[in-house]
Amino acid sequence: MTTVDDETARPGRRDPAPALEVSRRPNPLERLRHVWRYRELLGNLVRKELKVKYKNSVLGFVWTLLNPALYLVVFSLVFQEVLRVQIPYYAIFFLSGLLVWNFFSTALTAGTMSITSNAQLVQKVWFPREILPLAAIGAAMVHFLLQAIVLVGALALFRRAPSFEYLPAVPVAFLVLLVLAAALAIGLSAINVYLRDTEHLLELTLLAWFWLSAIVYPYSLVADRLGPAREWIASLNPIIPIVITFQKALYNPDPARFAWYTNSPTFDPNNVLADQAAPAIPDHPIGWYLTHLAAVGIFAVVLLLGALWLFGRLEDDLAEEI
Amino acid sequence: MTIDDIDTTTATASALELPAIEVEHLSTSYRIHVGATTAWGGFLDLLHRGSEKDRVVPAIRDVSFDVPKGSVTCIVGRNGAGKSTLLRCLAGILAPQEGRVVVRGRITSLLTIGIGMNGRLTGRENIRLGGLAIGMEPDRLADLTGDIADFAQLGEYIDYPVETYSSGMRARLGFAVAAHLDPEIVLIDEALTGGDSKFQSRVAEKMNEMTSGGRTIVLVTHGMMAVLEMASQGIWMHQGQVMEKGDPEQVVAAYMRYCRLESTEMDMD
C-alpha cells in the first residue's frame, strides 16, 4: 500500500484519510513507516503471543523460569556427575550461554510460524505483515528478561559478581543477537507459508546448532583442538561470539579456583578441560570480543536486508497460499 | 500511468467528490502448481514468478469501476466469478498483477465472517486486536469496545474465549466490530448469512445507518432482494469479468436472465 498525494488535503474534513494505492507494494522506507504506524498492534500481538502460549496452564509464566532451571539440572547431572567434566560454577557458565540460546531458538521457532499461525488475521485484514515475526521476537525478549532473573538468582546464590570489565559488551552482543534473530525470523516466516517443511527442518537445525554453539561445554574445549584455523572455523557459527561474550561477562570464576581444581585429589590429568590452566572462555581483552561481535553484526545486517527483500517478494501471495 | 496523473483534472473541484474506490484495469490470476515439484524447485518458482509448470487461472480480468463516496455497491455473480478475490484486492490483501486500486478512506474488510478472530482470545481482546489491525486509533478503540459488546449482545461472553462461541455469536461479534470501528469504507462478503432473524433486522438497520452516515459499502451477496433494497450501484461478475454494471435493477435482471438460461440448458442435458 502506498500513499497517494491527494493534492489538496480535502478541506473542511476532519482527519482526512489519505488516498492509498492498495495495488502497489511499498518500498523499504515506506515499510518501516507502516510498521511504526502499526506499533500499537505490534504491542498487542506481543501480549497475545505471551498470553496464548501459557493459556490453560496452571503455572503460566513460571514455566519460563523453570525451563532454564530444569535444563540446568539435567546438564549438570550429565556433565558434572556422569562425564565428570569439571567446570567451577557450572550453573553460572551454563545459564549465561543458555540465556542467549533460549532467546534465539524461541524467537526463531515462533517467528517462523508467526504468519501461518495468524492465518485468520492475514487473510482478512491488511496490515504490515512484518509485524507478525517482529511480535514473535518481542515475546521472546520478554522470556529473555524473565530468564535473566534465574541467572541473577544463580549469581546471588553462588555469591559471584559478573565481570564488570566485560559487562559493557553484553548490550552490544544482545543487539547483534536481536538483528540476527529478526533477519532469520522474517525470512523464514515468509518461506514457511510456501514450504511448511521449514518449521520441521528448523527444529532439527536448532538441535544441531545448540550443540555446536559452546553452551554446554566451554568454547576453549573445541577451539584448542581446531588449531590455528579456529578463529576462521568458529566464525562460521555467528552465535558463538555472542554466547562467549555473555559467558565472559557473566561467568567470572575466581582464577584461584582453577588452581584449587588442578591441585585437588580428584584432578584427572586425562581430563581435557581440567588440564588446561587457561580459563574456559578465551582470555582476550574486551576489544577482541567487540571485533568479533562487529563482524557478526555486519553479517546480521546484510542478512536482514536480504530477508526484507525476500519478504517483499513473497508477500504478494501470502494471503492466498496460507 | 503514474501517481501524479490521478485527479489532476478534478483538482479544482471539491476533493470530496473523488470516488472512494477507483479500480482501473485490474487483473489477477491464481497459479496452480501442477505435478510434483521438488521443495527446492518450488522455492525457486517463488522467486521467478510465472513458471511454465504452473497452470495460470485468471481470477479477475481487466475489471474497471468506480465506487462513489457514500454509495452501496452490490456485487453479484456465481461461485467462482472472482467476487471475493476482487474484494481482497480492494482490501489490499492480494496484490493484483495488473492495474491499480486507489482507496480514499479507512477500510474495514469484513471478508467472510469476523475480522480474523483468534479463538483462544476473548471477545474483548479480539475487538482490540482486530481494531488495531484495521488501523484504529488506540484511544478511540478503547471508547468503542463497550458499544461493540452491547451491539453484539454477547453479555458476559464478551470476556470468554471466542472458541466457546456459537457460529451465530461469532458472526454477531464480527459484524458489530466492522460496523462500529467507524470505517469510511466497509467491504462485506456474505456476512449477512449469520445470526438469527432478530439480529438480521438489526444488521439491516445498522447498514442503513452506515449509508446515511456517508459511509461507502461494497457488498458481495447472493441475495437479490438485498441488492434491490440497498444498492445504489450493481455489478455482475462472471468468470472474472464485469458483465453488467450500473443500475441495480438492470444488473439483477440481467443476472437473473442468465441464471434462468443456464438452468434450462442444464435441464436439456
Interface residues (C-beta under 8 A of the other chain):
Chain A: M1 T2 V4 D5 D6 E7 T8 R10 P11 G12 R13 A17 P18 A19 L20 E21 V22 S23 R24 R25 R37 Y38 E40 L41 N44 L45 K48 K51 V52 K55 N118 Q120 L121 V122 Q123 K124 V125 W126 F127 I191 Y194 L195 D197 R313 L314 E315 D316 D317 A319 E320
Chain B: I3 D4 I6 D7 T8 A11 S14 A15 L16 L18 L26 Y30 A39 G42 F43 L46 L47 R88 C89 L90 A91 G92 I93 L94 A95 P96 G99 R100 V101 V102 V103 R104 G105 R106 I107 S109 L111 T112 G114 I115 G116 M117 N118 R120 L121 E125 R128 L129 G130 L132 A133 I134 G135 P138 E184
